[in-house]
Amino acid sequence: MCKSYILLLLFLFGHFFYGLGQDSNKPKLVVGVIIDQMGFDQLYKYKDRYGETGFKRLINEGFNFKNANVNYIPSETAPGHASIYTGTTPAYHGIIGNSWYFRALGDYVGNVSDSTQHIVGSILDNPNGVSPLNLTTTTISDELRLRSKFKSKVISVSIKDRAAILPGGKSANGAYWYDWESSPGYFVSSSYYMKKVPKWVSRFNELGKSDAYLNQSWNTLYPLSTYTASSPDDNKYEPSLGGKSSPTFPYDFKAMREKVKAMGTEYRLLWVSPAGNSLLTEFAIAAIENEKLGTDDYPDLLNVSYSITDVIGHTFGPQSVEMEDIYLRLDKSLGDLFSALDSKIGENNYVLFLTSDHAAIPVVSYLRDNKLDGDIARIEQYYNKLNSFLVAKYGVGAWIENFDGTQVYLNKNTIDEKKLLLPVIQQEVADFLMTQKGVYLALTAHDLQTQTYEEGLRKTIQNGYYPKRSGDVLLTYDSGTILNSNSRMAVEKVKGTVHGSGYSYDTHVPLLWMGLGIPKGESVRSVNPIDIAPSLAMFLNLRMPSAVQGKPLSELFE
């Protein structure tokens, strides 16, 4: 065989394997957009008021899965972000809440807490280290990095640390979030990723955008009289902020920040301002430009998680004019992001999905006033009744190590000293709690480890159970019931909303796709956010994340 022929074969052979990761039919960039606490209904509640370049573009040009539901409890931010990118539930990835009780410490730990790390990029020393340490499976981000021999870039940005860290997995090039504690509104990162933030991040921070935004007032984008999808601006379901006499527009952030400056919380005001979404959009576009995402032969991934919607929901509730205005302004920010992707990456060179980590229940006082189910499960009262029951049945002892309203951690030392069987006590506790007003279901750790539930709330509880971190008994409450640690709080006094249950008001979220190869259409088939990661694996010809439970969304490939 002649030398030139051998060289030709070697070239073709090498080109074939080189091209496996660089198919021209595959996207140069994958963009994940997560909107914290966005319920599916908010996609359509304000639809007539959206422009053509944001949410409507996704609806009109992309594929819309209209029946997507979070399939685990709790429906919270950290489990949501972890589940989307791992393609699995807390039962496998281990992020069972925004925080959880840790028996070895006798205290709660944060979902991304890591005492071995520290914050980088902040003005003042910030030892409150964070990292993806607690995540126990790979993400689609990790699989992309592995497949490319770490040539693909993964960048994740948000206002919240957990919303930036968990999507990036353990091998991200960088995760950045908004620091209101130790910096003047800077974006920072963790020593887990880098020794110092890149120069482009420092340059962005030095522009002083946070100060500029907080020296403005927030008024409605359009005349107040046009906000007919919401309750009146002044209503009893919302708190007053900044010393105002009523929860009404406008919000003078310049005056408000002066009042809280001495407390060191002035930059946290950006969390209750539409400027938080605007700032994050600018930072995400800066990341695309400066990290040169989507510009080489290796596909990259960008996660952008908008958190302001969650804070506004908790504060004012989904019925508020504040929430409507946030979405109308976010719609414009999404249009800016999509336009930047079109111009910098190319309209046919990226794939984008938009979803949420969870939705939220309407304000329970609002539900009650309108003759709908709305109630409070008072944690202290349940604890006291359960403790009295155990003392009466088994004698004086420290029976309950911790109870947060959804999980009972029994004191195993007391159970051992009394020579009792743990599964027996677990069942006694579950049976007792099932007799209490407001409790819909209580399942024991023993049953969750030995039984297989196929559907309903039992399945969603099981999907949220991680043996080494979860409690001995897991609870869920009646529809319309929220948890509250204030035993004296009257239902009529509740303001703002919460989330965390397995009911559709907390689980039904949007799921839309747009970009290269995405067909136009919609489906009402039942799907879950954990189906996103395996779908991306198919788009990119990647190995599935290590504990994937989701299934590729077949409609995207037809």
C-alpha positions as CSV (number, residue, x, y, z in Angstrom):
1,M,0.0,0.0,0.0
2,C,1.5,3.3,-1.0
3,K,2.4,5.9,1.5
4,S,0.0,8.6,0.1
5,Y,-2.9,6.1,0.3
6,I,-2.1,5.3,4.0
7,L,-2.0,9.0,4.8
8,L,-5.4,9.5,3.1
9,L,-6.9,6.7,5.1
10,L,-5.5,8.2,8.3
11,F,-6.9,11.6,7.5
12,L,-10.3,10.3,6.7
13,F,-10.3,8.0,9.8
14,G,-9.3,10.9,12.0
15,H,-11.7,13.3,10.4
16,F,-14.6,10.8,11.0
17,F,-14.0,10.6,14.7
18,Y,-13.2,14.3,15.0
19,G,-16.5,15.1,13.4
20,L,-18.5,13.1,15.9
21,G,-18.5,16.0,18.3
22,Q,-18.6,18.7,15.6
23,D,-21.6,17.8,13.4
24,S,-22.8,20.9,11.5
25,N,-26.4,19.7,12.2
26,K,-25.8,20.1,15.9
27,P,-26.1,23.4,17.8
28,K,-23.1,25.5,18.5
29,L,-24.7,26.6,21.8
30,V,-27.4,25.3,24.1
31,V,-29.2,27.9,26.2
32,G,-31.3,27.0,29.2
33,V,-33.6,29.7,30.5
34,I,-35.2,29.1,33.9
35,I,-37.8,31.5,35.3
36,D,-38.1,31.0,39.0
37,Q,-41.6,30.4,40.2
38,M,-43.2,30.7,36.8
39,G,-46.5,28.8,36.6
40,F,-47.7,27.7,33.2
41,D,-50.7,30.0,33.4
42,Q,-48.4,33.1,33.5
43,L,-47.4,32.2,30.0
44,Y,-51.0,33.0,28.8
45,K,-52.3,35.3,31.6
46,Y,-50.4,38.2,30.1
47,K,-50.0,36.8,26.5
48,D,-52.0,39.6,24.9
49,R,-49.6,42.2,26.4
50,Y,-46.4,40.5,25.4
51,G,-44.4,41.7,22.5
52,E,-43.4,39.6,19.5
53,T,-39.8,39.0,20.4
54,G,-40.0,37.3,23.8
55,F,-42.5,34.8,25.1
56,K,-44.7,35.1,22.0
57,R,-41.7,34.2,19.8
58,L,-41.3,31.0,21.7
59,I,-45.0,30.2,21.4
60,N,-45.2,31.1,17.7
61,E,-41.9,29.8,16.4
62,G,-41.0,27.0,18.8
63,F,-42.5,23.8,20.4
64,N,-44.7,24.2,23.4
65,F,-45.2,21.3,25.9
66,K,-48.4,22.6,27.7
67,N,-48.6,19.8,30.2
68,A,-45.2,19.8,32.0
69,N,-45.2,19.1,35.7
70,V,-42.5,18.9,38.4
71,N,-42.7,15.2,39.5
72,Y,-41.3,15.3,43.1
73,I,-41.7,17.0,46.4
74,P,-40.6,19.6,47.4
75,S,-41.2,21.8,44.4
76,E,-38.4,24.3,45.4
77,T,-35.6,26.2,43.7
78,A,-32.6,24.0,44.4
79,P,-34.3,20.7,43.6
80,G,-35.8,22.2,40.5
81,H,-32.6,23.5,39.0
82,A,-30.8,20.2,39.9
83,S,-33.5,18.1,38.4
84,I,-33.6,20.0,35.1
85,Y,-30.0,19.5,34.4
86,T,-29.5,16.0,35.9
87,G,-32.6,14.6,34.2
88,T,-33.5,12.9,37.5
89,T,-35.2,13.6,40.8
90,P,-34.0,14.3,44.4
91,A,-34.2,10.6,45.1
92,Y,-31.0,10.3,43.0
93,H,-29.3,13.7,42.8
94,G,-29.6,14.3,46.5
95,I,-30.7,18.0,46.5
96,I,-33.8,17.4,48.6
97,G,-34.6,21.0,49.4
98,N,-33.2,24.5,49.5
99,S,-31.8,23.3,52.8
100,W,-32.2,20.2,54.9
101,Y,-31.5,18.9,58.4
102,F,-28.1,17.2,58.7
103,R,-28.1,14.7,61.6
104,A,-24.3,14.7,62.0
105,L,-24.3,18.5,62.6
106,G,-27.6,18.7,64.4
107,D,-28.4,21.6,62.2
108,Y,-29.5,22.6,58.7
109,V,-27.2,22.8,55.7
110,G,-27.7,24.8,52.6
111,N,-28.0,23.0,49.3
112,V,-24.7,24.5,47.9
113,S,-22.9,25.2,51.2
114,D,-19.3,24.2,51.2
115,S,-17.0,25.3,54.1
116,T,-13.9,24.3,52.1
117,Q,-14.5,27.1,49.6
118,H,-14.9,30.9,49.6
119,I,-16.4,33.6,47.5
120,V,-14.2,35.2,44.8
121,G,-14.8,38.5,43.1
122,S,-16.3,40.2,46.2
123,I,-15.0,43.5,47.7
124,L,-15.0,42.2,51.3
125,D,-13.8,38.8,52.4
126,N,-16.7,36.4,52.2
127,P,-15.9,33.0,53.7
128,N,-19.4,31.6,53.1
129,G,-18.2,29.1,50.6
130,V,-20.5,27.4,48.1
131,S,-20.0,24.7,45.4
132,P,-21.9,21.8,43.8
133,L,-20.5,19.4,46.4
134,N,-23.9,18.1,47.5
135,L,-25.0,17.1,44.0
136,T,-24.6,13.3,43.8
137,T,-25.1,12.7,40.0
138,T,-23.7,14.1,36.8
139,T,-25.6,16.9,34.9
140,I,-25.9,17.2,31.1
141,S,-23.4,20.0,31.5
142,D,-20.9,17.5,32.9
143,E,-21.6,15.1,30.1
144,L,-21.0,17.8,27.5
145,R,-17.6,18.7,29.1
146,L,-16.6,15.0,29.3
147,R,-17.5,14.3,25.7
148,S,-15.5,17.2,24.4
149,K,-12.5,16.5,26.5
150,F,-13.4,19.6,28.4
151,K,-13.1,21.8,25.3
152,S,-16.8,22.8,25.4
153,K,-17.6,25.7,27.8
154,V,-20.3,25.7,30.4
155,I,-21.3,29.0,31.9
156,S,-24.2,29.5,34.4
157,V,-25.5,32.8,35.6
158,S,-28.3,33.9,38.0
159,I,-29.1,36.3,40.8
160,K,-29.2,33.3,43.2
161,D,-26.1,31.2,44.0
162,R,-27.9,27.9,43.8
163,A,-29.6,28.7,40.5
164,A,-26.2,29.4,39.0
165,I,-24.2,26.5,40.7
166,L,-26.5,23.4,40.3
167,P,-27.1,23.7,36.5
168,G,-23.4,23.8,35.9
169,G,-22.7,20.5,37.6
170,K,-19.3,19.8,39.0
171,S,-17.2,20.7,35.9
172,A,-18.6,24.1,34.8
173,N,-16.1,26.6,33.6
174,G,-17.9,29.2,35.7
175,A,-21.0,30.0,37.7
176,Y,-21.7,33.6,38.6
177,W,-24.4,35.2,40.8
178,Y,-25.3,38.5,42.4
179,D,-23.6,39.4,45.7
180,W,-25.5,41.9,47.8
181,E,-23.8,41.1,51.1
182,S,-20.1,41.8,50.6
183,S,-20.0,43.8,47.4
184,P,-21.7,46.8,45.8
185,G,-24.0,44.6,43.7
186,Y,-21.2,42.6,42.0
187,F,-21.4,39.3,40.2
188,V,-19.2,36.8,42.1
189,S,-18.2,33.2,41.9
190,S,-16.6,30.4,44.1
191,S,-13.0,29.3,44.6
192,Y,-14.3,25.9,43.5
193,Y,-14.2,27.2,39.9
194,M,-11.4,29.8,39.9
195,K,-8.9,31.7,42.0
196,K,-10.3,35.0,40.8
197,V,-13.1,36.1,38.4
198,P,-12.1,36.8,34.8
199,K,-11.2,40.3,33.7
200,W,-14.5,40.7,31.8
201,V,-16.5,40.0,35.0
202,S,-14.4,42.6,36.9
203,R,-14.9,45.1,34.1
204,F,-18.7,44.5,34.1
205,N,-18.8,45.0,37.9
206,E,-16.9,48.2,37.7
207,L,-19.5,49.7,35.4
208,G,-21.6,50.3,38.5
209,K,-24.9,49.1,36.9
210,S,-26.4,48.1,40.2
211,D,-26.1,51.6,41.6
212,A,-27.5,53.1,38.4
213,Y,-30.5,50.8,38.6
214,L,-31.1,51.4,42.3
215,N,-31.1,55.2,41.8
216,Q,-34.2,54.9,39.7
217,S,-37.8,54.4,40.6
218,W,-40.0,51.5,39.5
219,N,-43.2,52.5,38.0
220,T,-45.5,50.5,35.8
221,L,-44.4,50.0,32.2
222,Y,-47.8,51.0,30.9
223,P,-50.7,53.1,32.4
224,L,-51.8,51.5,35.7
225,S,-55.4,51.3,34.4
226,T,-54.4,48.7,31.8
227,Y,-53.3,46.1,34.3
228,T,-56.7,44.4,34.2
229,A,-55.2,40.8,34.6
230,S,-54.3,41.6,38.2
231,S,-56.0,42.7,41.4
232,P,-56.2,46.4,42.2
233,D,-52.7,47.9,43.0
234,D,-53.8,48.6,46.6
235,N,-55.1,45.4,48.2
236,K,-54.7,43.6,51.5
237,Y,-52.8,40.6,50.1
238,E,-49.6,42.5,49.7
239,P,-47.1,44.0,52.2
240,S,-46.0,47.6,52.1
241,L,-42.3,48.1,51.3
242,G,-39.8,50.8,52.2
243,G,-41.9,52.5,54.8
244,K,-44.8,53.2,52.3
245,S,-48.3,53.4,53.7
246,S,-49.6,51.1,50.9
247,P,-48.3,48.4,48.6
248,T,-48.6,50.6,45.6
249,F,-46.6,52.1,42.7
250,P,-44.2,53.8,42.3
251,Y,-41.3,52.4,44.3
252,D,-38.5,55.0,44.9
253,F,-35.5,52.7,45.3
254,K,-33.1,55.7,45.7
255,A,-35.0,56.7,48.9
256,M,-35.5,53.1,50.0
257,R,-31.8,52.2,49.8
258,E,-31.0,55.2,52.0
259,K,-33.2,53.8,54.7
260,V,-31.5,50.3,54.7
261,K,-27.9,51.4,53.9
262,A,-26.8,51.2,57.6
263,M,-28.2,47.6,57.7
264,G,-26.0,46.6,54.8
265,T,-28.9,45.4,52.7
266,E,-29.3,48.2,50.2
267,Y,-28.2,46.0,47.2
268,R,-30.7,43.3,48.1
269,L,-33.4,45.7,46.9
270,L,-32.5,44.7,43.4
271,W,-34.1,41.4,44.3
272,V,-37.5,43.1,44.4
273,S,-37.0,45.2,41.3
274,P,-37.4,44.4,37.6
275,A,-33.8,45.8,37.3
276,G,-32.6,42.5,38.7
277,N,-33.8,40.8,35.5
278,S,-32.4,43.5,33.3
279,L,-29.0,43.3,35.0
280,L,-28.8,39.6,34.6
281,T,-29.7,39.8,30.9
282,E,-26.9,42.3,30.4
283,F,-24.5,40.0,32.3
284,A,-25.6,36.9,30.3
285,I,-25.0,38.7,27.0
286,A,-21.6,39.9,28.3
287,A,-20.8,36.2,29.1
288,I,-21.7,35.2,25.5
289,E,-19.5,37.8,24.1
290,N,-16.5,37.5,26.4
291,E,-16.4,33.8,26.8
292,K,-16.9,33.5,23.0
293,L,-19.6,31.0,23.4
294,G,-20.7,29.1,20.3
295,T,-17.8,30.3,18.2
296,D,-15.8,27.2,17.7
297,D,-16.3,23.5,16.7
298,Y,-17.2,22.4,20.2
299,P,-20.8,23.1,21.4
300,D,-21.1,25.2,24.6
301,L,-23.9,25.6,27.2
302,L,-25.2,28.7,28.9
303,N,-27.7,28.6,31.7
304,V,-29.6,31.8,32.5
305,S,-31.9,31.6,35.6
306,Y,-34.1,34.6,36.4
307,S,-34.9,34.8,40.1
308,I,-36.8,38.1,40.5
309,T,-40.1,36.5,39.6
310,D,-39.7,34.2,42.6
311,V,-39.0,37.0,45.0
312,I,-41.9,39.1,43.7
313,G,-44.2,36.1,44.0
314,H,-43.2,35.5,47.6
315,T,-43.6,39.2,48.5
316,F,-46.7,40.3,46.6
317,G,-48.3,37.2,45.2
318,P,-49.2,36.1,41.7
319,Q,-52.4,38.3,41.7
320,S,-50.4,41.5,42.0
321,V,-49.8,44.4,39.6
322,E,-46.1,44.1,40.6
323,M,-46.0,40.5,39.2
324,E,-47.7,41.5,35.9
325,D,-45.3,44.3,35.4
326,I,-42.3,42.1,36.2
327,Y,-43.4,39.7,33.4
328,L,-44.1,42.4,30.9
329,R,-40.6,43.8,31.5
330,L,-39.0,40.3,31.5
331,D,-40.6,39.7,28.2
332,K,-38.6,42.6,26.8
333,S,-35.4,41.2,28.5
334,L,-36.0,37.8,26.8
335,G,-36.4,39.6,23.5
336,D,-33.0,41.3,24.1
337,L,-31.4,37.9,25.0
338,F,-32.9,36.2,21.9
339,S,-31.8,39.1,19.6
340,A,-28.2,38.8,21.0
341,L,-28.2,35.1,20.3
342,D,-29.4,35.6,16.8
343,S,-26.7,38.2,16.0
344,K,-23.8,36.7,17.8
345,I,-24.4,32.9,17.4
346,G,-26.8,32.8,14.5
347,E,-30.5,32.0,14.5
348,N,-29.9,28.5,13.2
349,N,-26.9,27.7,15.4
350,Y,-28.4,27.4,18.9
351,V,-31.1,25.4,20.7
352,L,-32.9,27.1,23.6
353,F,-35.4,25.8,26.1
354,L,-37.4,27.8,28.7
355,T,-39.0,26.3,31.8
356,S,-39.4,26.9,35.5
357,D,-38.2,25.2,38.7
358,H,-41.7,25.3,40.2
359,A,-44.9,27.4,40.2
360,A,-46.8,28.7,43.3
361,I,-50.1,28.7,45.0
362,P,-52.3,31.8,45.0
363,V,-52.2,33.8,48.3
364,V,-54.2,31.6,50.7
365,S,-56.0,34.6,52.2
366,Y,-57.1,35.5,48.6
367,L,-58.3,31.9,48.1
368,R,-60.2,31.9,51.3
369,D,-61.9,35.3,50.6
370,N,-63.1,33.9,47.3
371,K,-64.6,30.7,48.8
372,L,-61.7,28.4,47.7
373,D,-59.7,26.1,49.9
374,G,-56.9,27.9,51.7
375,D,-55.5,27.1,55.1
376,I,-52.3,27.0,57.2
377,A,-50.5,24.0,58.6
378,R,-48.9,25.3,61.8
379,I,-45.6,23.5,62.4
380,E,-45.4,24.1,66.1
381,Q,-48.8,22.7,66.8
382,Y,-48.1,19.5,64.9
383,Y,-44.8,19.1,66.7
384,N,-46.4,19.5,70.1
385,K,-49.2,17.1,69.4
386,L,-46.8,14.5,68.0
387,N,-44.4,14.8,70.9
388,S,-47.3,14.5,73.4
389,F,-48.5,11.3,71.6
390,L,-45.0,9.7,71.7
391,V,-44.5,10.6,75.4
392,A,-47.9,9.2,76.3
393,K,-47.3,6.0,74.4
394,Y,-43.6,5.3,75.1
395,G,-42.7,7.4,78.1
396,V,-40.7,10.6,78.6
397,G,-37.8,11.1,76.2
398,A,-36.4,13.2,73.4
399,W,-38.4,11.5,70.7
400,I,-38.2,14.0,67.9
401,E,-34.8,15.2,66.8
402,N,-36.2,17.7,64.2
403,F,-39.5,18.5,62.5
404,D,-39.8,21.1,59.7
405,G,-43.4,20.5,58.8
406,T,-42.7,18.1,56.0
407,Q,-40.2,15.7,57.5
408,V,-39.9,14.1,60.9
409,Y,-36.4,13.1,62.0
410,L,-36.8,10.8,65.0
411,N,-34.2,10.5,67.7
412,K,-32.6,7.2,67.0
413,N,-30.6,7.2,70.3
414,T,-33.8,7.4,72.3
415,I,-35.4,4.6,70.2
416,D,-32.3,2.4,70.8
417,E,-32.3,3.1,74.5
418,K,-35.9,2.1,74.8
419,K,-35.1,-1.0,72.7
420,L,-37.8,-0.2,70.2
421,L,-37.8,-0.9,66.4
422,L,-37.3,2.1,64.2
423,P,-39.8,1.0,61.5
424,V,-42.5,0.4,64.1
425,I,-42.1,3.9,65.6
426,Q,-42.0,5.4,62.1
427,Q,-45.4,3.8,61.3
428,E,-46.8,4.9,64.7
429,V,-45.8,8.5,63.9
430,A,-47.2,8.3,60.3
431,D,-50.5,6.8,61.6
432,F,-50.9,9.5,64.2
433,L,-50.1,12.3,61.8
434,M,-52.7,11.0,59.4
435,T,-55.3,11.6,62.0
436,Q,-54.5,15.3,62.2
437,K,-56.5,18.0,60.5
438,G,-54.8,19.2,57.2
439,V,-52.5,16.2,56.8
440,Y,-53.3,14.4,53.6
441,L,-50.5,11.8,53.6
442,A,-47.7,10.6,55.8
443,L,-45.2,7.9,54.5
444,T,-42.4,6.3,56.4
445,A,-38.8,6.0,55.3
446,H,-39.2,2.2,55.6
447,D,-42.1,2.2,53.1
448,L,-40.3,4.6,50.8
449,Q,-37.4,2.3,50.7
450,T,-39.3,-1.0,50.3
451,Q,-42.4,-0.1,48.3
452,T,-42.7,1.2,44.7
453,Y,-45.3,3.8,44.1
454,E,-46.4,4.3,40.5
455,E,-48.4,7.5,40.5
456,G,-50.0,10.4,42.5
457,L,-48.6,12.1,45.6
458,R,-47.1,8.9,46.9
459,K,-44.9,8.8,43.8
460,T,-43.9,12.4,44.1
461,I,-43.0,12.0,47.7
462,Q,-40.9,9.0,46.9
463,N,-39.1,10.9,44.1
464,G,-38.1,13.5,46.7
465,Y,-36.8,10.9,49.2
466,Y,-33.0,10.5,49.5
467,P,-32.2,7.9,52.3
468,K,-29.0,9.6,53.6
469,R,-30.6,13.0,53.9
470,S,-34.4,12.6,54.3
471,G,-36.3,12.1,57.5
472,D,-38.1,9.1,59.0
473,V,-41.6,10.3,58.0
474,L,-42.5,12.5,55.1
475,L,-45.7,14.5,55.0
476,T,-47.9,16.3,52.5
477,Y,-51.0,18.4,53.3
478,D,-54.4,19.0,51.9
479,S,-54.8,21.0,48.7
480,G,-54.7,24.7,49.4
481,T,-52.7,24.3,52.6
482,I,-49.4,26.1,53.3
483,L,-46.9,25.7,56.0
484,N,-46.2,28.4,58.5
485,S,-44.0,28.4,61.6
486,N,-46.0,31.2,63.2
487,S,-48.7,29.4,65.3
488,R,-50.7,32.6,65.8
489,M,-50.9,33.7,62.1
490,A,-54.5,33.9,61.0
491,V,-55.2,32.8,57.4
492,E,-56.8,36.2,56.7
493,K,-53.5,37.9,57.5
494,V,-51.3,35.9,55.0
495,K,-49.6,38.1,52.4
496,G,-47.6,36.8,49.4
497,T,-47.2,33.2,48.3
498,V,-45.2,30.1,48.9
499,H,-44.6,26.8,47.1
500,G,-43.3,23.3,47.7
501,S,-46.2,20.9,47.4
502,G,-47.0,18.2,44.8
503,Y,-50.3,19.9,43.7
504,S,-50.6,21.4,40.2
505,Y,-50.6,25.0,41.4
506,D,-46.9,24.3,42.5
507,T,-45.9,21.8,39.8
508,H,-47.4,22.9,36.4
509,V,-44.7,24.9,34.6
510,P,-44.0,26.1,31.1
511,L,-41.7,24.1,28.8
512,L,-40.9,25.6,25.4
513,W,-38.1,25.0,22.9
514,M,-36.8,27.0,20.0
515,G,-33.8,26.9,17.6
516,L,-31.9,24.6,15.3
517,G,-34.0,21.6,14.3
518,I,-36.9,22.4,16.7
519,P,-40.2,21.8,15.0
520,K,-43.1,24.3,15.4
521,G,-46.0,23.0,17.3
522,E,-47.4,22.0,20.7
523,S,-48.3,19.0,22.7
524,V,-50.6,18.2,25.7
525,R,-48.8,15.0,26.5
526,S,-47.8,14.7,30.1
527,V,-44.1,15.4,30.4
528,N,-41.7,16.5,33.2
529,P,-38.7,19.0,33.4
530,I,-36.5,15.9,34.0
531,D,-37.1,15.1,30.3
532,I,-35.0,18.2,29.2
533,A,-31.5,16.7,30.0
534,P,-32.0,13.4,28.0
535,S,-33.5,15.4,25.1
536,L,-30.3,17.6,25.1
537,A,-28.2,14.4,25.2
538,M,-30.0,13.3,22.0
539,F,-29.4,16.6,20.3
540,L,-25.7,16.6,21.1
541,N,-25.1,12.8,20.8
542,L,-24.0,12.6,24.4
543,R,-24.2,10.0,27.0
544,M,-27.1,10.4,29.4
545,P,-26.5,12.0,32.8
546,S,-25.6,9.2,35.3
547,A,-28.9,8.7,37.0
548,V,-31.3,9.9,34.3
549,Q,-35.0,9.1,34.9
550,G,-36.5,11.4,32.2
551,K,-37.2,10.4,28.6
552,P,-36.2,12.3,25.5
553,L,-39.1,14.5,24.2
554,S,-39.9,12.5,21.0
555,E,-41.9,15.4,19.5
556,L,-38.7,17.4,19.1
557,F,-37.2,14.7,16.9
558,E,-40.1,13.8,14.6
